[in-house]
């Protein structure tokens, strides 16, 4: 299945685990003469600068191999940011019009986190074809469906015979490995690579609520969640479905980069429910986890003793008063009693 789509892509319930931002790493490639493999997992669709050249030829915002004059084909191995069940891949040939690959296929495998590009080229790892030999359109999103139901940790993009790919997206259903956790270990269950998902939000005027649950420190205000200035009654809020049911032990509300526009106060509520959405969130039996608490700007607030005793929960609601920006929200819990 291939489609030609002109906008940035998003699929509800799926996460691009190849993204550099989520921990994806381009480990090895057969050839990157014209443009580096790492470009494929950067954000955005890539840009085109007509008059920009390097000492090797035209500068391109993607991965581009030289023209192949012999047998074989080019390839690139990518470590995903977390194990996931692959549903859709996008081989985006944006700006590659006379130099795009004619075809592509995708393979996947399961390998240790520390496996190197050289390791993955050895016979020690068995690669499985998840997308067969498929025709690619130039200058387009090329969406390819995947029917495999197994979680994979690494993928190999094969291009035939050579050419350039602007971006490579691997949209997955997160499959965290909870069984590997030891009793008493704490995990951030709001983290997107642990299955955290934003299900409802009052306002996302300046930046997206999904930024709250991204890995790592925020890079700027744009890499957090910021609402517009509230001119009437009420307050802003966001609801996150946790990666799995958890007993919350520790919380971090980080306002890094927000100095004159951080919320004055915040509170946290939790509930346990099979399904919560933007339409029915108010029907949940919400319990107070953190009472309304004053915040500071450009500061990582850690709450532990301040948390109210609460049963295990599946969803958490961050209330900010009255509005403003928060860079990251971390919800640490002990899931050992809920691992089956």
C-alpha positions as CSV (number, residue, x, y, z in Angstrom):
1,X,0.0,0.0,0.0
2,X,1.4,3.4,-1.0
3,X,0.0,6.9,-0.6
4,X,1.1,10.3,-1.6
5,X,0.5,12.7,1.3
6,X,1.7,16.3,1.4
7,X,1.7,17.1,5.2
8,X,3.4,15.9,8.3
9,X,2.1,12.6,9.3
10,X,0.5,11.5,12.6
11,X,-1.4,8.3,13.4
12,X,-3.4,8.1,16.6
13,X,-2.0,5.5,19.0
14,X,1.3,5.1,17.0
15,X,4.7,6.6,17.6
16,X,7.6,7.1,15.3
17,X,10.2,5.1,17.2
18,X,12.9,5.8,14.6
19,X,12.9,9.5,15.4
20,X,16.1,10.9,16.8
21,X,14.1,12.7,19.4
22,X,12.8,9.4,20.8
23,X,16.2,7.8,20.9
24,X,16.4,6.4,17.4
25,X,19.9,6.0,16.1
26,X,21.2,5.4,12.6
27,X,23.8,2.8,13.3
28,X,25.3,1.9,9.9
29,X,24.8,2.4,6.2
30,X,26.3,0.9,3.1
31,X,27.1,4.3,1.6
32,X,26.4,7.9,2.5
33,X,28.6,9.7,0.0
34,X,26.3,12.6,-0.7
35,X,24.3,13.0,2.6
36,X,24.5,11.4,6.0
37,X,22.2,8.7,7.3
38,X,21.4,10.6,10.5
39,X,19.4,13.1,8.5
40,X,16.6,10.6,7.9
41,X,15.5,10.5,11.5
42,X,15.6,14.2,12.2
43,X,12.3,16.2,12.7
44,X,10.4,17.8,9.8
45,X,10.3,16.8,6.2
46,X,13.6,18.3,5.3
47,X,14.4,21.5,3.4
48,X,15.8,22.2,-0.1
49,X,18.4,25.0,-0.6
50,X,18.9,25.4,-4.4
51,X,22.4,26.9,-4.4
52,X,23.9,24.9,-1.5
53,X,26.7,22.5,-2.5
54,X,29.5,20.6,-0.8
55,X,32.8,19.3,-2.1
56,X,31.0,16.1,-3.1
57,X,28.1,17.6,-4.9
58,X,24.6,19.0,-4.2
59,X,23.7,19.3,-0.5
60,X,20.6,17.3,0.4
61,X,18.7,17.1,3.6
62,X,18.4,13.4,3.8
63,X,20.4,10.2,3.3
64,X,21.9,9.9,-0.2
65,X,24.2,7.3,-1.6
66,X,26.3,7.6,-4.7
67,X,25.2,6.1,-8.1
68,X,25.8,2.4,-8.0
69,X,27.7,1.0,-10.9
70,X,27.9,-2.6,-9.8
71,X,25.6,-5.3,-8.3
72,X,23.8,-5.0,-5.0
73,X,21.8,-2.3,-3.3
74,X,22.2,0.2,-0.5
75,X,20.9,-0.1,3.0
76,X,20.8,1.6,6.4
77,X,20.3,0.0,9.9
78,X,18.4,2.0,12.5
79,X,18.0,1.2,16.2
80,X,14.5,2.2,17.4
81,X,14.1,4.3,20.5
82,X,12.1,1.5,22.2
83,X,10.7,-1.9,21.2
84,X,7.6,-1.6,19.2
85,X,5.1,-3.4,17.0
86,X,5.5,-1.7,13.6
87,X,2.3,-0.8,11.8
88,X,3.3,1.8,9.1
89,X,6.6,3.0,7.7
90,X,7.1,6.2,5.7
91,X,9.9,6.3,3.2
92,X,9.8,10.0,2.4
93,X,11.5,11.0,-0.8
94,X,10.7,14.7,-0.4
95,X,13.0,16.9,-2.6
96,X,14.5,13.7,-4.2
97,X,13.1,13.9,-7.7
98,X,15.7,12.6,-10.1
99,X,17.8,10.8,-7.5
100,X,15.2,8.8,-5.4
101,X,15.4,5.0,-5.1
102,X,13.2,3.1,-7.4
103,X,12.2,0.5,-4.8
104,X,12.6,-0.2,-1.1
105,X,12.1,-3.1,1.4
106,X,12.2,-3.2,5.2
107,X,13.6,-5.8,7.5
108,X,13.4,-6.0,11.3
109,X,15.1,-7.9,14.1
110,X,15.4,-8.0,17.9
111,X,18.8,-7.2,19.3
112,X,20.4,-6.1,22.5
113,X,20.5,-2.3,23.1
114,X,24.3,-2.3,23.0
115,X,24.5,-4.1,19.6
116,X,26.6,-2.1,17.1
117,X,26.2,-1.6,13.4
118,X,28.9,-4.2,12.8
119,X,27.3,-6.7,15.1
120,X,24.0,-6.4,13.3
121,X,25.7,-7.1,9.9
122,X,26.9,-10.5,11.3
123,X,25.2,-13.8,11.1
124,X,24.3,-13.7,14.8
125,X,21.1,-11.8,14.1
126,X,18.1,-13.0,12.1
127,X,16.4,-10.3,10.0
128,X,12.8,-10.7,9.0
129,X,11.2,-9.0,6.0
130,X,8.3,-6.8,7.2
131,X,7.8,-4.8,4.0
132,X,8.5,-6.6,0.7
133,X,10.0,-5.1,-2.4
134,X,7.9,-2.0,-3.0
135,X,7.8,0.8,-5.6
136,X,8.6,4.3,-4.4
137,X,7.3,7.6,-5.7
138,X,9.8,10.6,-6.0
139,X,9.2,13.6,-3.9
140,X,6.5,11.9,-1.8
141,X,5.5,10.3,1.4
142,X,5.6,6.5,0.6
143,X,3.4,4.8,3.3
144,X,4.0,1.1,3.5
145,X,1.8,-1.1,5.9
146,X,3.3,-3.8,8.1
147,X,1.3,-6.8,9.3
148,X,3.8,-8.3,11.7
149,X,2.5,-8.5,15.2
150,X,5.8,-8.9,17.0
151,X,7.8,-6.1,18.7
152,X,11.1,-5.2,17.0
153,X,14.1,-3.2,18.2
154,X,16.0,-2.6,15.0
155,X,15.0,-2.0,11.3
156,X,17.0,-2.1,8.1
157,X,15.9,0.1,5.2
158,X,16.9,-1.4,1.8
159,X,16.9,0.9,-1.2
160,X,17.2,-0.4,-4.8
161,X,19.6,0.2,-6.2
162,X,20.7,3.6,-4.7
163,X,19.6,7.1,-4.2
164,X,18.2,9.5,-1.6
165,X,15.6,9.3,1.2
166,X,14.7,12.5,3.0
167,X,13.1,11.0,6.1
168,X,12.3,7.5,7.4
169,X,9.5,7.1,9.9
170,X,8.6,3.9,11.7
171,X,5.2,4.2,13.3
172,X,4.8,1.7,16.0
173,X,2.6,0.6,18.9
174,X,4.9,0.9,22.0
175,X,5.7,-2.5,23.5
176,X,7.6,-1.8,26.8
177,X,9.5,-4.7,28.4
178,X,8.0,-4.6,31.9
179,X,9.0,-8.1,32.7
180,X,12.6,-7.0,32.8
181,X,12.0,-4.7,35.7
182,X,13.0,-5.6,39.3
183,X,10.6,-5.3,42.2
184,X,10.9,-1.8,43.6
185,X,12.3,-0.2,40.4
186,X,10.6,3.0,39.4
187,X,9.6,3.8,35.8
188,X,8.3,7.0,34.3
189,X,4.9,5.7,33.1
190,X,4.1,9.0,31.4
191,X,7.1,8.8,29.1
192,X,6.0,8.3,25.5
193,X,8.5,5.4,25.0
194,X,7.0,3.7,28.0
195,X,3.5,4.0,26.4
196,X,2.4,7.3,27.8
197,X,-0.2,9.1,25.6
198,X,-1.9,12.5,25.8
199,X,-5.7,11.8,25.5
200,X,-7.2,15.2,26.2
201,X,-6.1,18.8,26.7
202,X,-7.7,22.2,27.3
203,X,-5.4,24.3,25.1
204,X,-2.3,23.9,23.0
205,X,-2.1,27.3,21.4
206,X,1.7,27.8,21.5
207,X,3.0,24.2,21.6
208,X,1.9,20.6,21.8
209,X,1.0,18.8,25.0
210,X,2.8,15.7,23.7
211,X,6.1,17.5,24.4
212,X,5.5,17.0,28.1
213,X,6.1,13.3,27.8
214,X,9.1,13.3,25.4
215,X,12.5,11.8,26.5
216,X,15.3,14.0,27.7
217,X,15.4,17.7,28.8
218,X,13.4,20.3,26.8
219,X,15.5,22.3,24.4
220,X,13.4,25.5,24.4
221,X,9.9,26.8,25.2
222,X,8.8,25.4,21.9
223,X,9.8,21.9,23.2
224,X,7.3,22.1,26.1
225,X,3.5,22.6,26.5
226,X,2.3,26.2,26.5
227,X,-1.2,27.5,26.6
228,X,-2.5,30.9,25.6
229,X,-3.1,33.7,28.2
230,X,-6.4,33.0,29.9
231,X,-8.7,36.0,30.0
232,X,-11.8,34.4,31.6
233,X,-12.6,31.9,34.4
234,X,-11.2,28.4,34.7
235,X,-7.7,26.9,34.3
236,X,-5.8,24.8,31.8
237,X,-5.2,21.0,32.1
238,X,-3.9,18.0,30.3
239,X,-4.8,14.3,30.8
240,X,-2.2,11.5,30.1
241,X,-2.9,7.8,29.9
242,X,0.0,6.0,31.5
243,X,1.9,3.2,29.9
244,X,0.2,0.8,32.3
245,X,-1.5,0.8,35.7
246,X,0.8,2.1,38.4
247,X,1.1,3.2,42.0
248,X,2.6,6.7,41.8
249,X,5.6,7.3,44.0
250,X,7.2,10.4,42.7
251,X,6.3,13.3,40.3
252,X,8.3,16.0,38.5
253,X,6.8,19.1,37.1
254,X,9.5,20.9,35.1
255,X,9.1,24.5,34.0
256,X,12.6,24.8,32.5
257,X,12.7,27.7,29.9
258,X,9.4,29.2,31.1
259,X,10.5,32.3,33.1
260,X,7.8,34.9,32.6
261,X,5.1,32.5,31.5
262,X,5.1,29.5,33.8
263,X,1.9,28.6,35.7
264,X,1.4,30.2,39.1
265,X,0.2,26.9,40.6
266,X,-0.5,23.2,39.7
267,X,-2.3,20.2,41.1
268,X,-2.5,16.6,40.0
269,X,-5.4,14.1,39.9
270,X,-5.5,10.4,39.1
271,X,-8.1,7.8,38.2
272,X,-8.3,4.3,37.0
273,X,-10.5,3.6,34.0
274,X,-10.6,1.3,30.9
275,X,-10.9,4.3,28.5
276,X,-10.8,8.1,28.9
277,X,-11.1,10.5,26.0
278,X,-11.6,14.2,25.3
279,X,-15.3,13.4,25.3
280,X,-15.8,11.5,28.6
281,X,-12.9,12.5,30.8
282,X,-15.2,14.4,33.2
283,X,-17.0,11.1,34.0
284,X,-13.9,9.6,35.6
285,X,-13.6,9.1,39.3
286,X,-10.7,11.5,39.9
287,X,-8.8,11.5,43.1
288,X,-6.4,14.2,44.3
289,X,-2.7,13.2,44.2
290,X,-1.0,16.6,44.6
291,X,-2.9,19.5,46.2
292,X,-2.7,22.9,44.5
293,X,0.9,23.9,44.9
294,X,2.9,27.1,44.0
295,X,5.4,26.8,41.2
296,X,8.6,28.6,40.2
297,X,9.8,29.5,36.8
298,X,12.7,27.7,35.0
299,X,12.7,25.0,37.7
300,X,12.3,21.2,38.0
301,X,9.8,20.6,40.9
302,X,10.1,17.2,42.5
303,X,7.2,16.0,44.6
304,X,7.3,12.9,46.7
305,X,6.3,13.5,50.3
306,X,3.7,16.0,49.1
307,X,1.7,13.3,47.3
308,X,-1.5,12.1,48.8
309,X,-1.9,8.4,49.4
310,X,-3.7,7.0,46.3
311,X,-4.6,3.6,44.8
312,X,-3.0,2.5,41.5
313,X,-4.1,4.5,38.5
314,X,-4.2,4.4,34.7
315,X,-4.6,8.2,34.0
316,X,-3.2,11.4,35.4
317,X,-4.5,14.9,35.1
318,X,-2.2,17.9,35.4
319,X,-4.0,21.1,36.2
320,X,-2.2,24.4,35.8
321,X,-3.5,27.7,37.3
322,X,-4.5,29.7,35.4
323,X,-2.4,29.0,32.3
324,X,1.3,29.0,31.1
325,X,4.0,26.6,30.1
326,X,5.5,23.3,31.4
327,X,8.4,21.6,29.7
328,X,8.2,18.1,31.1
329,X,5.9,15.9,33.3
330,X,7.4,12.8,34.8
331,X,5.3,10.3,36.7
332,X,7.4,7.6,38.4
333,X,5.7,4.5,39.8
334,X,6.4,1.0,41.0
335,X,4.7,-1.3,38.6
336,X,6.1,-4.5,40.1
337,X,2.8,-5.4,41.9
338,X,1.0,-5.0,38.5
339,X,3.3,-7.0,36.3
340,X,1.7,-10.3,35.2
